[in-house]
């Protein structure tokens, strides 16, 4: 009986040693695997894990990209960290020189690839949609355009206008492909509202205008000139015209939303019957014609103290300003002659 006990005890020890040894082997093997890159060629891959992708499917995507050499060890690594439910969808920039642990940490932290996108001032919604599509940040420009005029969505953003036009703040952004049109619009509008100060709202009221009207006017000012030093002068012209009940007669309003434009404003454009064409309508258009920068908004709020009513292009981006029609016609004739010489 004692002999049997010794044998059983000896076998239990052997099994315990074997299990312990196996455990240590697995732990060291897993540690070695976790810290060893698939290879050292430093091949970079852009990997997209769509929303709703399962853990197994995610590993399939990584394996097909050459980033996982031993899927079962990768499974074990993920399970050992208990993060199989925490891999985030998105587009990742990964390299074969990264260890499986580094790759996993990126997937769990959601360190997705972002795109450096600059939206120039005075771009229209349509132009912004095209730029975002060029980075493949939106799948369909039509969806973006439809969302930009969704009244319920606009109200949730604090916009009481038929379109988000005018409220997409021109700036440099870091967007990623997991965001979608709704989130991108939300980010840009949020930056717009952050740029609008209580002082600006107060100043608009002093002018007898609403903030949306200021944004409309700023969008026209921005389209008329890229020279910051001129914007307060252009603003003065429009404010003076509004006070006198004169049409604004701004060329950019006449060509707004044209399907195609070759860069030359024609007489037929000035006669277009649209609610935005200030050669036809009185006062301001119903909504902005672009997305103005903050300096255009400030110019709309603080016009220069001058009595100008007219301006004409100097053919170099700047303008000549006049207080009466006689001087304006002379300037127009002069610059038309100079344009023909060029």
C-alpha positions in Angstrom: 0.0 0.0 0.0 2.8 2.4 0.9 4.5 1.4 -2.3 1.4 2.3 -4.3 1.1 5.6 -2.6 4.7 6.4 -3.4 4.1 5.5 -7.1 1.0 7.7 -7.2 2.7 10.6 -5.5 5.7 10.2 -7.9 3.4 10.3 -10.9 1.5 13.3 -9.6 4.8 15.1 -9.2 5.8 14.1 -12.8 2.4 15.4 -14.1 2.8 18.6 -12.1 6.3 19.1 -13.4 5.2 18.4 -16.9 2.2 20.8 -16.7 4.4 23.4 -15.1 7.1 22.9 -17.8 4.5 23.0 -20.5 3.0 26.2 -19.1 6.4 27.9 -18.9 7.1 26.8 -22.5 3.8 28.2 -23.7 4.4 31.4 -21.8 7.9 31.9 -23.2 6.7 30.9 -26.7 3.9 33.3 -26.5 6.2 36.1 -25.2 8.7 35.4 -28.0 5.9 35.4 -30.6 4.3 38.6 -29.2 7.6 40.5 -29.4 8.9 39.1 -32.7 7.9 40.9 -36.0 6.6 38.8 -38.9 9.7 39.8 -40.8 12.2 42.7 -41.0 11.4 43.9 -44.5 9.4 46.8 -43.1 6.6 46.4 -45.6 3.8 48.9 -44.8 0.2 47.9 -45.5 -3.0 49.9 -45.2 -5.5 47.6 -43.5 -9.2 48.4 -43.4 -11.3 46.7 -40.7 -15.0 47.5 -41.5 -17.5 48.1 -38.8 -19.2 44.9 -37.7 -16.1 42.7 -38.5 -15.8 39.8 -36.1 -12.6 38.9 -34.3 -11.9 35.9 -36.6 -12.6 38.0 -39.7 -10.2 40.7 -38.4 -7.4 38.1 -38.0 -8.2 36.9 -41.6 -7.7 40.4 -42.9 -4.4 40.8 -41.0 -3.2 37.4 -42.2 -4.0 38.2 -45.9 -1.9 41.4 -45.5 1.1 39.4 -44.3 0.9 40.9 -40.8 0.0 37.6 -39.0 2.2 34.6 -39.7 0.7 32.2 -37.0 -3.0 32.9 -36.6 -3.3 30.4 -33.6 -0.6 32.1 -31.7 -2.2 35.5 -32.5 -5.5 34.0 -31.2 -3.7 33.0 -28.0 -2.1 36.4 -27.6 -5.5 38.2 -28.0 -7.2 35.8 -25.6 -4.4 36.2 -23.0 -5.1 39.9 -23.0 -8.8 39.4 -23.1 -9.3 42.0 -25.8 -11.0 39.9 -28.5 -14.1 42.1 -28.2 -12.2 45.4 -28.2 -10.6 45.5 -31.6 -11.8 48.7 -33.2 -13.0 49.1 -36.8 -11.1 51.5 -39.0 -8.2 52.0 -41.4 -4.8 51.2 -40.0 -1.3 51.8 -41.3 0.7 48.7 -40.2 4.1 47.3 -41.0 5.6 43.8 -41.0 8.4 45.2 -38.9 5.9 45.7 -36.1 5.5 42.9 -33.5 2.2 41.2 -33.1 1.8 42.9 -29.7 2.4 46.3 -31.3 -0.2 45.5 -34.0 -2.7 44.3 -31.4 -2.2 47.4 -29.2 -2.9 49.6 -32.3 -6.1 47.8 -33.0 -7.3 47.9 -29.5 -6.4 51.6 -28.9 -8.1 52.6 -32.2 -4.9 54.2 -33.5 -6.4 54.5 -37.0 -4.8 56.3 -40.0 -5.8 59.9 -40.3 -5.6 62.2 -43.3 -4.3 65.8 -43.3 -7.0 67.7 -45.2 -7.0 71.4 -45.8 -10.3 73.1 -46.7 -9.5 76.4 -48.4 -11.6 79.5 -47.4 -14.6 80.2 -49.5 -14.9 76.7 -50.8 -18.6 75.7 -51.5 -20.2 72.6 -50.0 -19.9 71.0 -53.4 -16.2 71.7 -53.6 -15.7 70.4 -50.0 -17.5 67.2 -50.9 -15.3 66.7 -53.9 -12.1 67.3 -51.8 -13.3 64.8 -49.2 -14.1 62.3 -51.9 -10.6 62.6 -53.3 -9.2 61.4 -50.0 -11.9 58.7 -50.0 -13.2 60.1 -46.7 -16.7 59.9 -48.0 -18.1 57.2 -50.3 -20.7 59.2 -52.1 -20.7 63.0 -52.7 -24.5 62.9 -53.2 -25.0 61.6 -49.6 -22.8 64.4 -48.3 -24.8 67.0 -50.3 -28.1 65.5 -49.2 -27.0 65.6 -45.6 -25.8 69.2 -45.9 -29.4 70.3 -46.6 -31.2 67.9 -44.1 -33.2 70.4 -42.0 -33.4 68.1 -38.9 -29.7 67.5 -39.0 -29.0 71.2 -39.5 -31.2 72.2 -36.5 -29.2 69.7 -34.3 -26.1 71.7 -35.3 -27.7 75.0 -34.4 -28.0 76.1 -38.0 -31.3 77.8 -39.1 -30.5 77.9 -42.8 -31.5 75.8 -45.9 -28.0 74.4 -46.1 -24.8 73.9 -44.1 -23.2 76.2 -46.6 -21.4 79.0 -44.8 -20.9 77.0 -41.6 -18.2 74.5 -42.7 -15.2 76.3 -41.2 -12.2 76.5 -43.6 -9.2 75.0 -41.8 -6.8 72.1 -41.7 -8.3 68.9 -40.3 -7.2 65.4 -39.4 -10.0 63.1 -40.6 -10.1 59.3 -40.8 -12.2 57.0 -43.0 -14.2 55.6 -40.1 -15.9 59.0 -39.5 -18.4 59.3 -42.3 -20.1 62.5 -43.7 -22.2 63.2 -40.6 -19.3 63.2 -38.2 -17.1 65.3 -40.6 -19.8 67.9 -41.0 -20.3 68.0 -37.2 -16.5 68.6 -36.6 -16.3 71.4 -39.1 -19.5 73.1 -37.9 -18.3 72.8 -34.3 -15.1 74.6 -35.2 -17.2 77.4 -36.9 -19.2 77.9 -33.7 -16.0 78.0 -31.6 -14.8 80.8 -33.8 -17.9 82.9 -33.3 -17.5 85.0 -30.1 -20.2 86.7 -28.0 -18.7 90.0 -29.2 -19.5 89.1 -32.8 -23.1 88.3 -32.0 -23.4 91.6 -30.1 -21.8 93.5 -33.1 -24.3 91.9 -35.5 -27.2 93.1 -33.4 -25.7 96.6 -33.3 -25.7 96.6 -37.1 -29.4 95.5 -37.1 -28.5 92.1 -38.6 -28.7 88.5 -37.5 -25.7 86.3 -37.4 -26.9 84.2 -40.4 -27.1 87.5 -42.4 -23.6 88.3 -41.4 -22.4 84.9 -42.6 -24.2 85.4 -45.9 -22.5 88.8 -46.4 -19.2 87.3 -45.3 -19.5 84.6 -47.9 -20.0 87.2 -50.6 -17.1 89.3 -49.4 -14.8 86.2 -49.3 -15.7 85.3 -52.9 -15.1 88.9 -54.1 -11.5 89.2 -52.9 -8.7 87.1 -51.5 -6.9 90.2 -50.2 -7.5 90.6 -46.5 -6.7 94.3 -46.6 -9.6 94.9 -49.1 -12.3 93.0 -47.3 -13.4 95.8 -45.0 -13.7 98.1 -48.1 -15.8 95.6 -50.0 -17.9 95.1 -46.9 -18.4 98.9 -46.8 -19.7 98.9 -50.4 -22.2 96.2 -49.6 -23.3 97.8 -46.3 -23.7 101.2 -48.1 -25.7 99.6 -50.9 -28.0 97.8 -48.5 -28.7 101.1 -46.6 -29.6 102.8 -49.9 -31.8 100.0 -51.1 -29.4 99.3 -54.0 -28.9 95.8 -55.4 -25.6 94.3 -54.3 -24.7 93.2 -57.9 -22.0 90.7 -56.9 -20.7 88.5 -59.7 -20.1 85.5 -57.4 -23.8 85.4 -56.5 -24.7 85.2 -60.2 -22.6 82.1 -60.9 -23.3 80.3 -57.6 -24.3 76.7 -58.0 -23.7 76.6 -61.8 -23.0 73.1 -62.9 -20.1 74.2 -65.0 -18.2 77.5 -65.0 -15.2 78.4 -67.2 -14.0 81.3 -65.0 -15.5 84.1 -67.1 -18.7 85.8 -65.9 -21.0 86.4 -68.9 -23.9 88.8 -69.3 -26.2 85.8 -69.4 -25.0 84.8 -65.9 -25.9 88.3 -64.6 -29.5 87.8 -65.9 -30.0 84.3 -64.3 -33.2 84.1 -62.4 -32.0 82.5 -59.2 -32.7 83.5 -55.6 -29.0 84.0 -55.1 -28.3 86.4 -58.1 -27.9 89.8 -56.5 -28.2 91.4 -60.0 -31.8 90.2 -59.9 -32.9 90.1 -56.2 -32.9 92.9 -53.7 -30.9 92.5 -50.5 -29.0 89.4 -49.5 -29.4 85.9 -50.9 -31.3 83.4 -48.8 -28.1 81.6 -47.6 -24.3 81.8 -48.0 -22.6 81.2 -51.3 -19.5 79.7 -49.8 -17.8 79.0 -46.5 -16.0 82.2 -45.4 -12.9 82.5 -43.2 -13.0 84.4 -40.0 -11.4 87.5 -41.5 -14.4 87.7 -43.9 -16.8 87.4 -41.0 -15.0 90.2 -39.2 -15.0 92.4 -42.3 -18.8 91.9 -42.6 -19.1 93.0 -38.9 -16.7 95.9 -39.2 -17.0 97.6 -42.6 -14.5 100.4 -43.3 -15.8 104.0 -42.6 -15.9 105.0 -46.3 -18.8 106.0 -48.7 -17.8 103.7 -51.6 -20.7 102.2 -53.6 -18.8 100.5 -56.4 -15.6 98.5 -57.1 -14.0 96.9 -60.2 -11.2 94.4 -60.5 -7.7 95.8 -61.3 -7.0 92.5 -63.1 -4.5 91.5 -60.5 -6.8 90.3 -57.8 -7.2 93.7 -56.2 -9.9 96.3 -56.8 -10.5 99.9 -57.6 -13.2 101.6 -55.4 -15.5 104.5 -56.3 -18.1 106.6 -54.5 -20.2 107.4 -57.6 -21.2 105.8 -60.9 -19.3 108.3 -63.1 -15.9 107.5 -61.5 -16.8 103.8 -61.5 -17.6 103.8 -65.2 -14.2 105.5 -65.9 -12.5 102.8 -63.8 -14.4 100.0 -65.6 -13.4 101.5 -69.0 -9.7 101.9 -67.9 -9.4 98.3 -66.7 -11.3 96.9 -69.7 -8.7 98.6 -72.0 -5.8 97.3 -69.9 -7.3 93.8 -70.0 -7.5 93.9 -73.8 -3.9 95.0 -74.0 -2.9 91.9 -71.9 
